[in-house]
Amino acid sequence: ILDFNTMDQISNQFKPSSGQSDYLVALKPFTQDSIVAFFRKSIHLMSGVSGSLADVSTNLVTDEIGCSARKSVVQVANQILFLSDQGVYGIQFLDEFNLRGVEIPLSETIQPFIDRINQDYVHLSCGVYFDNRYWLATCLDSAPGVGNATTLNTILVYSFINQGWESIDTVNSTEFAIRELLVAKEGTKNALYLTTEEGGVHKVDGFEGGDVVSIQAGASSA
Protein backbone atom coordinates (compact mmCIF):
# COMPACT_ATOMS: atom_id res chain seq x y z
CA ILE A 1 0.00 0.00 0.00
CA LEU A 2 1.22 3.49 -0.96
CA ASP A 3 4.15 1.95 -2.88
CA PHE A 4 3.87 3.24 -6.43
CA ASN A 5 6.56 0.83 -7.65
CA THR A 6 4.58 -2.28 -6.68
CA MET A 7 1.34 -3.28 -8.42
CA ASP A 8 -0.86 -6.29 -9.09
CA GLN A 9 -1.80 -7.34 -12.59
CA ILE A 10 -5.59 -7.06 -13.00
CA SER A 11 -6.82 -10.24 -14.67
CA ASN A 12 -10.54 -9.47 -14.81
CA GLN A 13 -10.54 -7.18 -17.82
CA PHE A 14 -12.99 -7.25 -20.68
CA LYS A 15 -13.23 -5.13 -23.81
CA PRO A 16 -16.58 -5.54 -25.65
CA SER A 17 -15.71 -3.21 -28.52
CA SER A 18 -12.01 -3.83 -28.95
CA GLY A 19 -10.60 -2.37 -32.16
CA GLN A 20 -13.41 0.12 -32.69
CA SER A 21 -13.41 3.91 -32.37
CA ASP A 22 -16.08 3.74 -29.70
CA TYR A 23 -16.22 4.21 -25.95
CA LEU A 24 -18.40 3.08 -23.07
CA VAL A 25 -21.14 5.45 -21.86
CA ALA A 26 -23.38 3.40 -19.55
CA LEU A 27 -24.04 -0.08 -18.13
CA LYS A 28 -27.50 -1.43 -17.32
CA PRO A 29 -28.22 -4.79 -15.60
CA PHE A 30 -30.34 -7.20 -17.66
CA THR A 31 -31.65 -10.62 -16.46
CA GLN A 32 -29.66 -12.50 -13.84
CA ASP A 33 -26.19 -12.57 -15.39
CA SER A 34 -26.30 -10.09 -18.28
CA ILE A 35 -25.44 -6.43 -18.72
CA VAL A 36 -26.43 -4.07 -21.52
CA ALA A 37 -23.38 -2.00 -22.46
CA PHE A 38 -24.26 1.32 -24.07
CA PHE A 39 -21.43 2.72 -26.15
CA ARG A 40 -21.38 6.06 -27.92
CA LYS A 41 -22.03 4.50 -31.34
CA SER A 42 -23.31 1.00 -30.55
CA ILE A 43 -25.06 -1.23 -27.99
CA HIS A 44 -23.78 -4.61 -26.78
CA LEU A 45 -25.20 -7.39 -24.60
CA MET A 46 -22.70 -9.01 -22.21
CA SER A 47 -23.76 -12.44 -20.95
CA GLY A 48 -22.32 -14.63 -18.19
CA VAL A 49 -21.09 -11.79 -15.99
CA SER A 50 -21.92 -13.59 -12.71
CA GLY A 51 -18.65 -15.56 -12.84
CA SER A 52 -15.18 -14.90 -14.16
CA LEU A 53 -14.90 -12.34 -16.94
CA ALA A 54 -12.97 -14.95 -18.88
CA ASP A 55 -16.34 -16.66 -19.46
CA VAL A 56 -18.19 -13.52 -20.57
CA SER A 57 -19.53 -13.43 -24.11
CA THR A 58 -20.69 -10.32 -25.94
CA ASN A 59 -23.24 -9.87 -28.71
CA LEU A 60 -23.84 -6.76 -30.77
CA VAL A 61 -27.42 -5.50 -30.39
CA THR A 62 -27.05 -2.63 -32.87
CA ASP A 63 -24.30 -0.50 -34.36
CA GLU A 64 -26.70 2.04 -35.86
CA ILE A 65 -27.32 4.02 -32.67
CA GLY A 66 -25.56 4.59 -29.37
CA CYS A 67 -26.13 6.39 -26.11
CA SER A 68 -25.11 10.03 -25.72
CA ALA A 69 -25.89 10.54 -22.00
CA ARG A 70 -25.27 8.02 -19.22
CA LYS A 71 -27.98 9.29 -16.88
CA SER A 72 -30.63 9.20 -19.62
CA VAL A 73 -30.75 5.37 -19.51
CA VAL A 74 -33.98 4.25 -17.80
CA GLN A 75 -35.64 0.82 -17.72
CA VAL A 76 -39.42 0.73 -17.98
CA ALA A 77 -41.10 -2.68 -17.96
CA ASN A 78 -39.67 -4.65 -20.89
CA GLN A 79 -37.76 -1.82 -22.54
CA ILE A 80 -34.80 0.45 -21.83
CA LEU A 81 -35.04 4.08 -22.93
CA PHE A 82 -32.03 6.28 -23.63
CA LEU A 83 -30.99 9.43 -25.45
CA SER A 84 -28.97 9.09 -28.64
CA ASP A 85 -27.77 11.52 -31.28
CA GLN A 86 -30.95 10.86 -33.28
CA GLY A 87 -33.32 11.26 -30.34
CA VAL A 88 -34.89 9.10 -27.66
CA TYR A 89 -34.69 5.41 -28.54
CA GLY A 90 -35.57 2.18 -26.80
CA ILE A 91 -34.50 -1.44 -26.84
CA GLN A 92 -37.07 -4.10 -26.02
CA PHE A 93 -36.84 -7.51 -24.34
CA LEU A 94 -38.25 -10.05 -26.79
CA ASP A 95 -37.77 -12.85 -24.29
CA GLU A 96 -35.52 -13.67 -21.37
CA PHE A 97 -32.31 -13.62 -23.38
CA ASN A 98 -32.96 -11.48 -26.45
CA LEU A 99 -32.97 -7.75 -27.09
CA ARG A 100 -34.08 -5.85 -30.16
CA GLY A 101 -33.50 -2.22 -30.98
CA VAL A 102 -36.51 -0.06 -31.81
CA GLU A 103 -36.25 1.11 -35.42
CA ILE A 104 -38.25 4.34 -35.08
CA PRO A 105 -37.19 6.79 -32.37
CA LEU A 106 -39.67 7.41 -29.58
CA SER A 107 -39.09 11.13 -30.08
CA GLU A 108 -40.04 11.19 -33.77
CA THR A 109 -43.07 13.42 -33.13
CA ILE A 110 -40.96 16.08 -31.37
CA GLN A 111 -37.97 15.94 -33.74
CA PRO A 112 -37.79 19.77 -34.10
CA PHE A 113 -37.03 19.96 -30.38
CA ILE A 114 -34.54 17.09 -30.56
CA ASP A 115 -32.70 19.00 -33.31
CA ARG A 116 -32.19 21.85 -30.84
CA ILE A 117 -30.23 19.73 -28.33
CA ASN A 118 -26.71 21.10 -27.92
CA GLN A 119 -24.51 18.09 -28.71
CA ASP A 120 -21.55 19.64 -26.90
CA TYR A 121 -23.44 19.38 -23.60
CA VAL A 122 -25.80 16.48 -24.33
CA HIS A 123 -23.82 14.22 -21.97
CA LEU A 124 -25.29 16.19 -19.04
CA SER A 125 -28.83 15.00 -19.86
CA CYS A 126 -30.60 12.91 -17.24
CA GLY A 127 -33.82 10.91 -17.19
CA VAL A 128 -36.08 9.20 -14.67
CA TYR A 129 -39.28 7.12 -14.67
CA PHE A 130 -42.05 8.45 -12.44
CA ASP A 131 -45.85 8.42 -12.46
CA ASN A 132 -46.07 6.41 -15.71
CA ARG A 133 -43.88 8.98 -17.44
CA TYR A 134 -40.34 9.26 -18.76
CA TRP A 135 -38.89 12.61 -17.70
CA LEU A 136 -35.82 13.74 -19.63
CA ALA A 137 -33.89 16.89 -18.74
CA THR A 138 -31.68 18.14 -21.55
CA CYS A 139 -30.10 21.28 -23.02
CA LEU A 140 -32.13 22.90 -25.83
CA ASP A 141 -30.70 25.74 -27.90
CA SER A 142 -32.93 28.60 -28.94
CA ALA A 143 -32.55 27.32 -32.52
CA PRO A 144 -30.84 24.31 -34.11
CA GLY A 145 -27.07 24.64 -34.16
CA VAL A 146 -26.90 27.92 -32.24
CA GLY A 147 -25.06 26.37 -29.30
CA ASN A 148 -26.29 28.77 -26.62
CA ALA A 149 -27.62 26.11 -24.23
CA THR A 150 -24.81 25.02 -21.92
CA THR A 151 -26.96 23.71 -19.06
CA LEU A 152 -30.04 21.51 -18.65
CA ASN A 153 -32.84 24.00 -19.30
CA THR A 154 -35.72 21.83 -20.56
CA ILE A 155 -37.64 18.75 -19.41
CA LEU A 156 -39.32 16.55 -22.02
CA VAL A 157 -42.16 14.42 -20.66
CA TYR A 158 -43.37 11.21 -22.31
CA SER A 159 -46.57 9.56 -21.05
CA PHE A 160 -46.79 5.77 -21.30
CA ILE A 161 -50.53 5.93 -20.66
CA ASN A 162 -51.18 8.28 -23.58
CA GLN A 163 -48.31 6.82 -25.63
CA GLY A 164 -47.02 10.25 -26.55
CA TRP A 165 -45.08 13.33 -25.49
CA GLU A 166 -47.39 15.43 -23.37
CA SER A 167 -45.25 18.34 -22.15
CA ILE A 168 -42.09 20.33 -22.82
CA ASP A 169 -41.26 22.23 -19.64
CA THR A 170 -38.96 25.24 -19.40
CA VAL A 171 -38.29 28.02 -16.91
CA ASN A 172 -38.06 31.58 -18.22
CA SER A 173 -34.69 32.21 -16.59
CA THR A 174 -31.15 31.59 -17.82
CA GLU A 175 -30.07 31.15 -14.21
CA PHE A 176 -32.28 28.10 -13.63
CA ALA A 177 -29.98 25.18 -14.52
CA ILE A 178 -31.14 21.64 -13.77
CA ARG A 179 -28.54 19.22 -12.43
CA GLU A 180 -30.46 16.06 -11.52
CA LEU A 181 -33.94 14.47 -11.47
CA LEU A 182 -34.74 12.50 -8.31
CA VAL A 183 -37.62 10.38 -7.07
CA ALA A 184 -37.94 10.61 -3.28
CA LYS A 185 -40.54 9.72 -0.70
CA GLU A 186 -42.71 12.38 0.89
CA GLY A 187 -44.86 10.94 3.62
CA THR A 188 -46.48 7.82 2.18
CA LYS A 189 -46.09 8.79 -1.48
CA ASN A 190 -43.22 9.26 -3.88
CA ALA A 191 -42.64 12.63 -5.50
CA LEU A 192 -40.40 13.93 -8.28
CA TYR A 193 -37.78 16.52 -7.42
CA LEU A 194 -35.07 18.31 -9.34
CA THR A 195 -31.87 19.87 -8.11
CA THR A 196 -30.23 22.88 -9.73
CA GLU A 197 -26.65 23.98 -10.16
CA GLU A 198 -27.40 26.91 -7.87
CA GLY A 199 -28.08 24.49 -4.99
CA GLY A 200 -31.88 24.50 -5.12
CA VAL A 201 -34.20 21.54 -4.57
CA HIS A 202 -37.56 21.86 -6.33
CA LYS A 203 -40.63 19.62 -6.26
CA VAL A 204 -41.96 19.02 -9.77
CA ASP A 205 -45.73 19.49 -10.10
CA GLY A 206 -45.83 20.54 -6.48
CA PHE A 207 -48.68 23.04 -6.94
CA GLU A 208 -52.20 22.61 -8.27
CA GLY A 209 -53.62 25.10 -10.73
CA GLY A 210 -50.44 26.85 -11.82
CA ASP A 211 -46.70 26.65 -12.39
CA VAL A 212 -44.47 28.31 -9.81
CA VAL A 213 -40.73 28.25 -9.21
CA SER A 214 -39.15 28.93 -5.82
CA ILE A 215 -36.64 31.75 -5.87
CA GLN A 216 -35.77 31.30 -2.19
CA ALA A 217 -36.59 28.75 0.49
CA GLY A 218 -40.22 28.92 1.56
CA ALA A 219 -41.26 31.38 -1.16
CA SER A 220 -42.42 31.06 -4.76
CA SER A 221 -43.34 33.20 -7.74
CA ALA A 222 -45.19 32.61 -10.99
C-alpha angles and dihedrals in degrees: 000000000000090000106123092190094061123067141157122236109243108226099179099079126136131181113193095182102034113167095021130109091240136106138204118263106168145355124214125186115240125185119332102307106013135094129196108223113204113202126184093257104017146025125231135188115220114200131191096031094144092083135031116336087232086075096048118117125195131208127191111239095183139337094192097080137022139183120273100185126039096206093051091073110106130165117219117179107302098351139066118218124204142160118254134173089268096048138270112343135175138207119210133212107237091183138333095299107023134081129189128192118234109245098207118053117245088228096057093115093055097041093132088063093044089054088059095060110118103235092200090066101026091109088072092065117118134189139192138182115234136149094001090305138108109225115198122185113198143152115265121189120219087248134004112286097004093116097207096127109088098157137046101277104154138054119206114202124203119189117211090194094056093032092226147078107280105176144021107197125198137163118227094233131088088209094063103091119171117220105173144000115222136183111211136165121257111186106312096338136068120241135189119243135178130205124211134213088246090064099260127142114207131185111226114227089003095147131058120225100015148029117256133170123205113236093182136008112290095008135086141184135197 
